[in-house]
Amino acid sequence: MFQKLYILLGLISLAASSITHGQQSSSDPVGFHTEVIKGNSFSLLAINVANTPTGNLTRTISQTFGPSNESGLVAGLWDEADNIWIPNSGGYLRVYYNDEESTFPPVTVGWRAVHHGNADMSQFSLPNNGGIFFESKAEEDWYITFGGYVNRSAIETQIAPGINVINKGYPADIPLNQSGIGSSFGFTPGKGIWDGDIVWCFREDGTYDRYYYIQDQPAFNPFGITPGWKKIGADFADGDAGLDLLSSAFIIECKGDGGIIRLYPPPLLQRQPFTTAPLAPPRPLVYPTFTTDVNGGQYFLMYWFAHNANINYHTEIHSPGNWWHLSTQTNLTNQILNNFAPISLGKGIARVIAEYKELP
């Protein structure tokens, strides 16, 4: 069952028809994704959407889980509450939400951290382009959904020898062979699991799949080893794991020198040079939010204001290989328009295209 979720946005992720337009303007893309939290266990996750159209993935604890724990984490003192393990200065900061005043230890209500007393941690930022380990004290698995604006640029992250927790960066399916990891200068390919970097991807059953990358086919190759991504435990000779998907956060176990990892968005999301079409209407300014219906159903909602009644607003949804037309709406000047999706869809990306009905 979905717990009460804190923010953001979603769109109906239904297959529709593609559509061609005349001169048009486009909103910033928006999207959401849902992650599993394993009961009485550790889960690896990251927030793949941004609070602003700039695409910056940095969020504070308060922005991520709510100023007063609106996400519904198990609360209490550190030993009974959910702990958020945040990579910090070579170690981990363990943040939790305390919901009762305590005399000993002297801790008030709010976001606190282990070994940091009563210090307010609500404005502590999660690692830019990084992820977290979520230690759940709940008895059952549950889900949390994040939403916002979708980054359209490549993401660069510095890794060092050892364990590095990386944010996938986009609320979309990213296969290993399209991620950019294997071609990044900071990633060390190998001849097998013993010498190359290892990518750990978290799966919904609470386990990890591990991968390594063979860049060149060995000169002496009695086993028929082929280049590409290999999954540890699978047939390394000719098995290709390049289509396996990254998790929202993943680990790079760096055995080489490290360096820059460059992750790429899906091709249709990549930012294009901006040019002003002289006959295009103003760009729609889309705002994401969260809503609940009268029956308790939870939805992501995006809304915008019509510039005038001479403009058609086309909602399009992203799927691998195309943008699909979902609906067309219009309204009077400064009147609201919207689209929505139930959080049970799991993830989705959408945008709004504006186009004049008749040239002014």
C-alpha positions, 0 to 999 in steps of 0.5 A: 500500500502507498503511504502518504507522499509529500510532493510532486507531480505526475501525468497520465502515462497512457499510450496515445498518438504522435502529433505534428505541429507548426511553430510551437513552444514547449514547457520544461518537462516534468515527471515523477518516480516511485521507489520501494522502501523495504521493511526492516531493511536498508534500501538504496534510493535517490531523487531523480527530479528537481525542485526547479526547472534548472534541473539541479537535483540537490534537496534538503531533508525538509524538501525531500520528506516534509518539514514535519515528516509529511512522508510518514517515516517511522518517527521517534528517537534514533534507535526506534525511528527510520534512519536516513544514511547520507554520505558525508565527508567520507562517512555517513550522517544518520538523520531521523525524525523525532516526534516527542520531546525527550528529557534524556537525551535532550531532544526536541521534535524535528529532524535530528541526527545521531551524535548531533544532539538537538541540532536541526537537520531539516535544512541539511542537503542530500548529496548533489547527484548522489543517493542515500541508504534508507534504514526502515523500521517499518514491518512491511515494505512501502513506497515513496514517490518523488516528482518535479522538473526533469533535468535535460543535461548530462550529469557529471559526478566525481568518484574515488576509489571505494564505494560511491553512491550515484544518482541516476539523474532522470525519472526514466528507464536508463539501460547500462549501455545508454547511460554513459558510464562505460565511456566515462573517463572515471570508470575503469573497464576490466577483463572480469570482476577482479580488476574493473569497477563494479556497478551495483543496482538495487532491485525491488526485492531488496537485492543488488545486481552487479555489473562490470564492463569489458571494453576490448575483446581479449587477444587470447580468448578461449572462452569467447568473451565479448566486449560489453556489460556483463552481469556477475553470476551470468554467462560472462562469455557471450551474455550482454547485460547492456539492456539492464536498467540502472536503479534510481541510485546505484553504487560504483565500486571503484577499483581504479583511480576514479574520476568523472562519471558522465551520465546522459539523459534519454535522447529525446530529453537532451537539451537542445540549443534554444532558438526563438520561433517568431510565430510561436506562442509564449512558453507554458510555465508548468507547476507541479503539485500533489493532490488527493481525491475524495476517495483518498486516491493520490495523484500528481498534478501539473497545472499552467495558465492559458495565455489566451483562447487562441492557443492550443495546449498539447500535453505530451508524454515521454516513452522510449523513442517518442513523445506521444500526444495525450490531450489538447486543451484551451482556455481564456486568458489567465485561466487554469489548465491541468493534467494528472496521473495516479501515483500507481503508474510508478513513473512518468515524464510529460511536457506541454506544447503551445501552438496558435490556433490562428496566427495573430 
